[in-house]
Amino acid sequence: METMDQAGSTGSTASVQVASWALRISALATLVIGLELWSGGGGGALVPVHMVLGIVAIIAAWSLGIMQLRRPGGSRGLALGALVLGVLLPIAGVGQLSFFGGSGQLVAQLVHVVLAFAIIGMGEACAGRLRRAQPATAR
Ligand code: HEM
């Protein structure tokens, strides 16, 4: 039987599911708001909401990265990838606010979106590993 300590360090079924759904829901909401911002909507009021939801997605991806790392055979690459992307994503997001038009802004937007999709994919890959490591009844 899994003790509280094991559940905390390696990720119980419930904590994997919570982190996995937190990633999906926050990432989807962040993306929808991001597209609204991109199309010029929201008048800037949605930017802090977008940032907070984006940070929730990053924390969820980090949690999944750490949980899968602590399992036997966990991937350091996935955990490190999630960590690095989670640091770069807000830098790229906030960094693009200092561009005022031109091709530089387009590149900054593209970099931000690519990093966002990369961390979502990385988090999903970590969740997939964790689910595969659990008994079928616990999925
Ligand atoms: C799952 C995570 C995220 C997704 C899917 C996402 C997606 C997007 C999209 C589609 C845009 C509009 C296109 C663009 O300007 O690049 C955008 C803009 C932006 N994002 Fe994110 N983002 C995420 C996380 C974050 C985080 C963590 C931060 C900062 C803490 C952030 C800050 C910003 C800012 C400041 C803008 C520009 C808003 C503006 O131009 O007024 N984003 N994001």
Residues whose N, C-alpha, C, O or C-beta is under 5 A from the ligand:
A	BS01	HEM	A27 T30 L31 G34 L35 L37 W38 H50 M51 G54 I55 A57 L89 P90 G93 V94 Q109 L110 H112 V113 A116
